Amino acid sequence: MPIRPAFSIPWDDFVAHWCLGAQPAFAEAEAVSALTAIERLLPDYLDQMERSGQRGLLPMGAMVNFGLMLSRTESLPGFPEVLQRADALAPTELPSKRTAAEAGAAGAS
């Protein structure tokens, strides 16, 4: 699944727009992997990021870390069930999706 146009821009433009011109600690490949995972698994998270107007290293770093965590744990047992429960949360509860996904990665169901 391709990344939506708002995030699928040249790296220098991504840094300028989403990171407010500050060079992030994550690499372009990590951002692409993270955004691809979020787009595929929890697209409402990206919807909220687009609507919120949040920019800068902190929100982008959190988003990339969250996406990488999803990507690295989605093959673990129990992940689909945890993700299904997390996806039922309201968009304002999205930060708790990270906790739910991490719990799934740890083997909780």
N, C-alpha and C positions, 0 to 999 in steps of 0.2 A: 504494500500500500504506500503510495507516495505521500510525502509530507505536504501539508497545505501550503498554498502560495505565501502566506504571511511569514512563514518560517523557512521556506525553501528559497532562499535568496543567496546571492554570493556571500561568502564568509565575511568579507570586509563590510558589507552592508548589514549583515546580521550583527556584527560587533558594534557598528555605529548605531543601529536602530534599537536593538534589544538590550545591548550591554552598555548603552550610552557612551560608546567610544572607548571604553576601558577594555583592555585585553583580558579575557577570562582565563581562569586556570585550566579549563577543559579545552581539549583540542576539537577541531572541526569534526573529525570522525566520531568523537564521543557525542557531540551534539546531534549529529545526524542519526546515530544509533539510538540515542535517547528519544529524540523526537519521533522517529519511526515507531518505536515501541509504544509511546504514549498515543500516537495517532491510531495505531492498530487496537490497543487495549482499552484506552480511556480517552476517547476523543473529546469528551466534555471538559476534561482538564485543560486542553488547549483552547477550547471555546472560551472558557473562563479567563485564561491568560490573555487572549486577544481582547476580550471585552473590558477587562479590569484596567488596562492602561499601565500595568506594572512593567517597569523597565529597570535595568541595572544588573549589576553582578550578583546581588543576593537572590532576587527572584529567578534569574536565569540559571544560576548555579544550582539552586534548589530543584528547578525543573529538570535540568540535565541529570542531576544525581538521582532523582525520582525515576526518570526514564531508564537510566542505566540499571537501576535496581530491578525495575520491571523486566527488562530484557534479560538480565542474568538469572532471574528466579522463576520465570514463567514455565520452565520445564520441570520444576520441582513438584513432587506429589502434594496435592492439596491446594495448589495455586489457583486453579480454575474456580474452585468453590469459594475461596477467599475473595478472589477478584469479583465474582458474581455478587457476593454480599456487599463488597465495597462499592460496586457500581450502582447499587440501589440507593446510596447516600445522595442527599441533595448536593448541588454544586458548592454550596457554602461549607460543606463538610469535607471537601476534597483533601485537606491536609490529613484527615484521619484515614484516607485511603492508603496513604503511604504506610501508616502503622499497620493497617490490615494486611497489606501486601507483604510487609516485612514479617508479620506473624505467620502468614502462609509459607513464606520462605523458610521460617524456622520450624515448620512442621505442624503448626497449629491449624485446626480446621473448625 
